[in-house]
Amino acid sequence: MSRLSIRLSNWKCIVFSAAMAAVFVLLGGGANAQAAPTARCVPDAGQNPGCSASTTYPTISAAVGAASAGDIVVVGPGTYNESVTIGIPLFFLGAQAGKDARHGRNNPTQESIVDASGQGNGDAFLVMANYVVIDGFTIQGGTKGICAAGIYWNGGEYTQILNNIIQNNAAGIYQRLPPSTSTLIEHNLFKTNNEGVAGPIDLPVTGAGYGIVGGLSSGVAINENAFSGNKTAAIYIHSGAGGGTITNNTSENDGSFVILNNCRFTQFSHNQGKNFGTLGPGAMVADAAVEIGGGSGNIEVSGNVLEGGKAPITNGIAFSTKLGGAPSRYCKITNNRIERFPGNGIVAETLSGAGTLYDSSISGNKIKDNGLHGIFIEEATSNNSGISSFDNEVEGNHVCDCQDDTSGSGTANTANTWLNSNGNLSSATGLCTRGRKRDHDSR
């Protein structure tokens, strides 16, 4: 069996499901109207077994230009200095299609490298269509222009970005408009995307340093990716209509792990990250590994491990004044482990007397060895109220384990409720109790 046949067989098992095939039938106008997809081949040195002369092209862009909706563009190992614009539904298979980019992809000679350095609009892939799959490439050099990215993605639905090494761009993926359904970003490695400019069309700041930047909405999953050395943030979501998930990712030596600005019903769960802020300030100076603000609501941050930060990333989780806008509401910060930040483990900040959080909960977290406070709710003339803090284990934080500077009719005359948490030092007294076990610890 030829190498091409093997690739297509393996790939179909992973991506080309019956559901996708049915979608293309619909796009073609019915079962009798949609022809079988054609494999368009791009060899690295004029040879790619399984390809005919009539379907072999010197560049990826040439293959795209000849393709019909639903075709498969198969790209051999090599370096392709081009910027590829995708205006119809297509599937792109690099030499490493189906191979998780987080592990064992250390030989550039085995990669299909799309390098946009100095090319076209400055993006390696410009996605302007629905039903696009990009699988198994190294994507780099997206640094030219005001919104440069490895993949510039203009709101395509049913899109999958799988198994790619995305490096040395201004942003790894820039989502110009948030896709609204059935989009998957999985098993990619985003590293050192610190060159060029990733804004300012929809960003409050300009500059580079993002793994993923853009919107997030219902049905979008950012799952099981690795981020490393992205100076501003591994992930910055600046708007979210609701329902997106960010799960089981890793971050090391990034600026922030995630910045959520004006997001709704977004879940950030079961991610692991360490050594935040080690490269110094990025384009947007956040102050936490997980930064939430700008009127976000119904955010769930659960089951994450966050370890170690350096200025400007001084906090583990912050409801932040840096993002502006209204305070956040109906948020759940649950069952996270937060250690060794120079500032606070979890903080609700204030700006000009106004708080950043209300009607939310902080529960089941393990917070220790931070430079200031474990849990800190700052004084506010409005908001920073209606917060329930319970079942947390807070210890070894250098100033105070549990601190609430608000005033009201809640626990210890604060504006909030504190219940059943461990903590050696509290201000006001009685927020957390020294040596007390949480109820479920005794079961």
C-alpha positions in Angstrom: 0.0 0.0 0.0 1.4 3.5 -0.9 2.3 6.0 1.7 -0.5 8.3 0.5 -3.1 5.5 0.9 -1.9 4.7 4.4 -2.1 8.4 5.3 -5.6 8.7 4.0 -6.8 5.6 5.7 -5.4 6.6 9.1 -6.7 10.1 8.8 -10.2 9.1 7.9 -10.4 7.0 11.1 -9.5 10.2 13.1 -11.3 13.0 11.3 -13.4 12.1 8.2 -16.4 10.8 10.1 -19.7 9.9 8.6 -21.1 13.1 10.1 -18.6 15.2 8.2 -19.2 13.3 5.0 -22.9 14.0 5.4 -22.2 17.7 5.8 -20.4 17.7 2.5 -23.3 15.9 0.8 -25.5 18.7 2.0 -23.1 21.3 0.8 -23.1 19.7 -2.6 -26.9 19.9 -2.9 -27.8 16.2 -2.2 -26.5 12.7 -2.3 -26.4 12.6 -6.1 -24.7 16.0 -6.4 -21.6 15.5 -4.3 -18.7 13.8 -6.0 -16.1 11.9 -4.0 -13.3 14.1 -2.6 -10.1 14.4 -4.6 -6.7 14.1 -3.0 -4.6 17.1 -4.1 -0.9 16.4 -3.5 1.9 18.8 -2.7 5.3 17.0 -2.8 8.4 18.3 -1.2 10.7 17.2 -4.0 8.4 16.2 -6.9 7.5 12.8 -5.7 4.7 11.6 -3.5 3.6 8.0 -4.0 -0.1 7.6 -4.8 -0.4 10.9 -6.5 -1.0 11.4 -10.2 0.6 14.1 -12.3 -2.8 15.8 -12.8 -3.4 16.1 -9.0 0.2 17.1 -7.9 1.0 20.7 -7.3 4.2 22.7 -6.5 2.7 24.7 -3.7 -0.2 24.4 -1.2 -1.8 27.5 -2.6 -1.8 26.0 -6.1 -3.5 22.8 -4.7 -6.1 25.0 -3.0 -6.7 26.9 -6.2 -7.5 23.7 -8.1 -9.6 22.1 -5.3 -13.3 21.7 -5.0 -15.2 21.9 -1.7 -14.5 18.8 0.4 -11.2 17.9 -1.3 -8.2 16.7 0.7 -4.8 18.5 0.4 -2.0 16.1 1.2 1.3 17.9 1.9 4.6 16.0 2.1 7.6 16.8 4.3 9.4 20.0 3.5 9.3 23.8 3.9 6.6 25.8 2.1 7.2 29.5 2.1 3.7 30.8 1.5 0.6 32.2 2.9 -2.4 29.9 2.2 -5.9 31.4 1.9 -8.8 28.9 2.3 -12.1 30.0 1.0 -13.9 26.7 0.6 -14.3 23.6 2.9 -11.1 21.6 2.6 -9.1 19.1 4.6 -5.3 19.6 5.0 -3.1 16.7 5.9 0.5 17.4 6.8 3.2 14.8 7.0 2.4 14.3 10.7 -1.4 14.1 10.5 -2.8 12.1 13.4 0.4 12.5 15.5 0.0 14.4 18.7 2.2 17.5 18.4 2.9 17.5 22.2 5.1 14.4 22.1 8.0 13.2 20.0 7.8 15.7 17.1 11.5 16.7 17.3 12.7 16.1 13.7 12.0 19.1 11.4 12.9 17.0 8.3 9.8 14.9 8.9 7.5 17.9 9.1 5.4 19.8 6.6 6.4 23.3 7.5 4.3 26.2 6.4 6.4 29.4 6.9 4.7 32.7 6.2 7.8 34.9 6.8 7.5 37.8 4.5 4.6 36.2 2.5 1.3 37.6 1.4 -1.0 38.8 4.1 1.4 37.6 6.8 -0.6 34.5 8.0 0.5 31.0 7.3 -3.2 29.9 6.9 -6.0 32.4 6.4 -9.2 30.5 7.0 -12.3 32.1 5.5 -14.6 29.1 5.2 -16.5 26.6 7.3 -15.7 22.8 7.5 -11.9 23.2 7.4 -9.4 20.7 9.0 -5.7 21.5 9.4 -3.9 18.4 10.8 -0.2 17.6 11.2 1.8 20.7 10.2 4.4 22.9 11.6 3.0 26.5 11.2 5.3 29.5 11.7 6.4 32.9 10.5 3.0 34.6 10.9 4.5 38.0 11.9 3.8 40.4 9.1 0.9 42.9 9.3 -1.3 44.1 12.1 -3.1 40.8 12.8 -0.4 38.3 12.0 -0.9 34.7 13.1 0.0 31.2 12.3 -3.7 30.6 11.6 -5.9 33.6 11.1 -9.4 32.3 11.5 -12.4 34.4 10.4 -15.3 32.7 12.2 -15.4 29.4 10.5 -17.7 26.7 11.9 -17.1 23.0 12.1 -13.4 23.6 12.0 -10.7 21.4 13.5 -7.1 22.4 14.2 -5.3 19.2 15.2 -1.8 17.9 15.9 0.1 21.0 14.7 3.3 22.7 16.1 2.4 26.4 16.0 5.5 28.5 16.7 7.2 31.8 16.2 4.2 33.8 15.1 2.7 36.9 16.6 -0.3 34.7 17.7 -0.5 31.0 17.1 -4.2 31.2 16.3 -6.1 34.5 15.9 -9.9 34.1 15.9 -11.1 37.3 14.2 -14.8 36.4 14.8 -15.7 33.7 17.3 -16.9 30.5 15.6 -20.3 29.5 16.9 -20.4 25.7 16.8 -18.6 22.4 16.7 -15.0 23.7 16.6 -12.1 21.7 18.0 -8.5 22.8 18.8 -6.7 19.7 20.1 -3.3 18.1 20.5 -1.4 21.1 19.3 1.9 22.6 20.6 1.9 26.4 20.8 5.3 27.8 21.6 7.2 31.1 21.5 4.6 33.0 19.5 6.2 36.4 20.4 7.0 38.1 17.1 5.2 40.8 15.2 1.8 42.3 16.2 -1.4 40.4 17.0 -3.9 43.3 17.1 -5.5 45.8 17.2 -8.7 45.0 15.2 -10.6 43.5 18.2 -8.0 43.7 20.9 -7.7 46.4 23.5 -3.9 46.2 23.1 -1.5 45.6 20.3 1.5 43.3 20.4 2.5 39.7 20.2 2.9 36.8 22.6 -0.3 34.8 22.4 -0.9 31.1 21.8 -4.6 31.5 21.0 -6.4 34.9 20.9 -9.9 35.8 20.0 -13.5 34.9 20.8 -15.0 31.7 22.2 -18.6 30.6 21.9 -20.9 27.6 22.2 -19.5 24.3 21.0 -15.9 25.4 20.8 -13.4 23.2 22.6 -9.7 24.0 23.3 -8.7 20.6 24.6 -5.4 18.8 25.4 -3.0 21.3 23.9 0.5 22.3 25.3 1.5 26.0 25.6 5.1 27.1 26.2 7.0 30.4 26.2 4.1 32.6 24.9 5.0 35.9 26.5 1.6 37.5 27.0 -0.8 34.6 27.5 -1.3 31.0 26.4 -4.9 31.8 25.8 -6.7 35.2 25.6 -10.4 35.2 25.1 -11.7 38.7 24.6 -15.4 37.8 24.1 -17.5 34.7 24.5 -21.1 34.2 23.8 -21.3 31.1 26.0 -20.6 27.5 26.2 -17.0 27.2 25.2 -14.6 24.9 27.1 -10.9 25.0 27.8 -9.9 21.7 29.3 -6.8 19.5 30.0 -4.2 21.8 28.6 -0.7 22.5 29.9 1.2 25.8 30.2 4.8 26.4 31.1 6.7 29.6 31.0 3.8 31.5 29.5 2.7 34.9 30.6 -0.8 34.2 31.9 -2.5 30.8 31.3 -5.8 32.3 30.4 -7.3 35.8 30.2 -11.1 35.9 30.1 -12.5 39.3 29.1 -16.3 39.8 28.8 -17.0 36.0 28.6 -20.1 34.1 29.4 -20.7 30.4 30.4 -17.0 29.5 29.8 -15.4 26.6 31.5 -11.6 26.5 32.3 -11.1 23.1 33.9 -8.5 20.4 34.6 -5.6 22.4 33.2 -2.1 22.4 34.6 0.4 25.3 34.5 3.6 26.5 36.1 6.2 29.2 36.0 4.0 32.1 34.8 5.5 35.4 33.9 9.1 34.2 33.6 9.6 36.1 30.3 8.6 39.4 31.8 5.7 41.7 30.6 4.0 40.8 27.4 1.7 42.9 25.2 -1.1 42.9 27.7 0.1 43.2 31.3 -2.2 40.8 33.2 -1.5 40.1 36.9 -2.7 36.5 37.3 -2.3 33.1 35.8 -6.1 33.1 35.4 -7.3 36.6 34.8 -11.1 37.3 34.7 -12.9 40.6 34.1 -14.7 42.9 31.8 -18.2 41.9 32.9 -17.7 38.1 32.6 -20.4 35.8 34.0 -21.1 32.2 34.7 -17.4 31.4 34.5 -16.3 28.1 36.0 -12.6 27.6 37.0 -12.3 24.1 38.4 -9.8 21.4 39.0 -6.8 23.3 37.8 -3.2 23.2 39.1 -1.4 26.6 39.1 2.1 26.7 40.4 4.6 29.6 40.5 4.6 33.1 39.1 6.9 36.1 38.7 6.0 39.7 38.3 3.9 40.9 36.6 2.0 37.6 37.1 1.7 38.0 40.9 -1.6 36.2 41.5 -3.0 32.7 40.9 -6.6 33.7 40.0 -7.7 37.3 39.9 -11.0 39.0 39.2 -9.1 41.9 37.7 -9.4 45.7 37.4 -7.0 45.5 34.4 -9.7 44.4 31.9 -12.2 47.2 32.6 -15.9 47.0 32.2 -18.5 45.7 34.7 -17.9 43.3 37.6 -18.2 39.6 37.0 -21.1 37.6 38.4 -22.2 34.0 39.0 -18.7 32.6 38.8 -17.5 29.4 40.5 -13.9 28.9 41.5 -13.8 25.3 42.7 -11.2 22.6 43.6 -8.1 24.3 42.3 -4.6 24.0 43.7 -2.8 27.3 43.7 0.8 27.6 45.0 3.9 29.9 45.1 2.7 33.2 43.6 4.3 36.4 44.9 0.9 38.0 45.5 -2.4 36.3 46.2 -3.8 32.8 45.6 -7.3 34.1 44.7 -8.2 37.8 44.7 -11.2 40.0 43.9 -9.7 43.4 43.2 -11.1 46.9 43.3 -10.6 50.0 41.2 -11.7 53.5 42.4 -13.8 51.8 45.1 -15.7 49.5 42.8 -15.2 45.7 43.1 -14.8 43.1 40.4 -17.0 40.2 41.6 -20.4 39.4 43.2 -22.9 36.6 43.7 -20.2 33.9 43.2 -18.5 31.1 45.1 -14.9 30.1 46.0 -14.9 26.5 47.3 -12.8 23.4 47.8 -9.5 25.0 46.8 -6.1 24.3 48.2 -4.1 27.5 48.4 -0.7 27.7 50.0 2.7 29.4 50.1 1.8 32.6 48.3 3.6 35.8 49.0 0.6 37.8 50.3 -2.8 36.4 50.9 -4.4 33.0 50.2 -7.9 34.3 49.5 -8.3 38.1 49.5 -11.5 40.1 48.9 -10.6 43.7 48.7 -12.7 46.5 50.2 -15.3 48.0 47.8 -18.0 50.6 47.9 -20.0 48.4 45.4 -19.7 44.7 44.5 -17.2 42.3 46.0 -20.3 41.1 47.8 -22.5 38.0 47.9 -19.5 35.8 47.6 -19.6 32.4 49.4 -16.2 31.1 50.4 -16.3 27.6 51.9 -14.4 24.3 52.2 -11.1 25.8 51.3 -7.7 24.7 52.7 -5.5 27.8 53.0 -2.1 27.6 54.7 1.4 29.0 54.7 0.5 32.3 52.9 2.9 34.9 54.1 0.6 37.8 55.1 -2.9 36.3 55.7 -4.5 33.0 54.7 -8.1 34.5 54.5 -8.7 38.2 54.3 -11.9 40.1 53.5 -11.8 43.9 53.8 -15.5 44.5 52.9 -18.2 45.6 55.3 -21.7 44.2 55.6 -24.0 41.7 57.3 -22.1 38.6 56.4 -19.5 36.5 58.3 -17.5 38.7 60.7 -19.3 41.8 59.5 -18.1 41.4 55.9 -20.3 41.5 52.8 -19.7 37.8 52.2 -20.2 34.3 53.7 -17.2 32.3 54.9 -17.8 28.7 56.1 -15.8 25.6 57.0 -12.3 26.5 55.7 -8.9 25.9 57.1 -6.6 28.9 57.7 -4.1 29.9 60.4 -4.5 33.7 60.1 -7.7 35.5 59.1 -8.6 39.2 58.8 -11.4 39.7 59.9 -11.1 37.1 62.7 -13.1 33.9 62.1 -13.2 33.8 58.3 -11.0 30.6 58.3 -10.4 28.4 61.3 -7.0 27.2 62.4 -6.6 23.4 62.2 -10.3 22.8 61.3 -11.0 20.0 58.9 -13.5 20.4 56.2 -16.6 18.3 56.6 -15.8 16.0 53.7 -12.3 15.3 55.0 -13.6 13.2 57.8 -15.6 11.0 55.6 
